[in-house]
Amino acid sequence: MDSQGDVLNLVAQLQALTNRYRVDDFLNLFNEDAQFQIVGHSTLNGKEKIRKVFEYDAAANTDLRFMNFVPHHDGLTCQLLARNDRLKAMGIDNVFYTSCIISLREGRIQQFVAIVEEETSRRIRQRLQAFVAWLAREHPAEFSRLCTPDGDLVYSAENGREGVLFFKEWWDGVLRG
């Protein structure tokens, strides 16, 4: 069991990270074998896989706001608001995570499980599916670089930057429709 001091230290660190998004700072909070899950979207195991998502998000200018912390004996529960250029390019202003459960082991994050507000989650899945189909049809070379053959996004800093441009092109076409 982690101490109350570890939980309060994590709260302080998350609040300090609110106004900036630095990959290494976030990763320092995680254990090497941590699990990172966005319910209904993805589950990643291990710090290096988590790094790729954080690098992707940083390249897309992600802004995170942790709020409403409720500490418990081995971690905390909070809520989270996220904004970034990729979401904006998809016509989504922000994503509200109704619950973010963070479990600690030895003072570091062992498990991070976030639940996206249901309507936004559905909209993201629908728009990602439409985007991936469009990208495969209109830009097959970029599809093979930005997505797996199954249509999942490939996370990296480069893809985070470049993907935004394609999301914008796709969404502009949807709006012109």
Secondary structure, DSSP 8 states (H G I E B T S, - for coil): ---HHHHHHHHHHHHHTTT---HHHHHTTEEEEEEEEETTTEEEESHHHHHHHHHHHHHTT-EEEEEEEEEETTEEEEEEEEE-HHHHHTT---EEEEEEEEEEETTEEEEEEEEE-HHHHHHHHHHHHHHHHHHHHH-HHHHHHHB-TTS-B---HHHHHHHHHHHHHHHHHHHH-
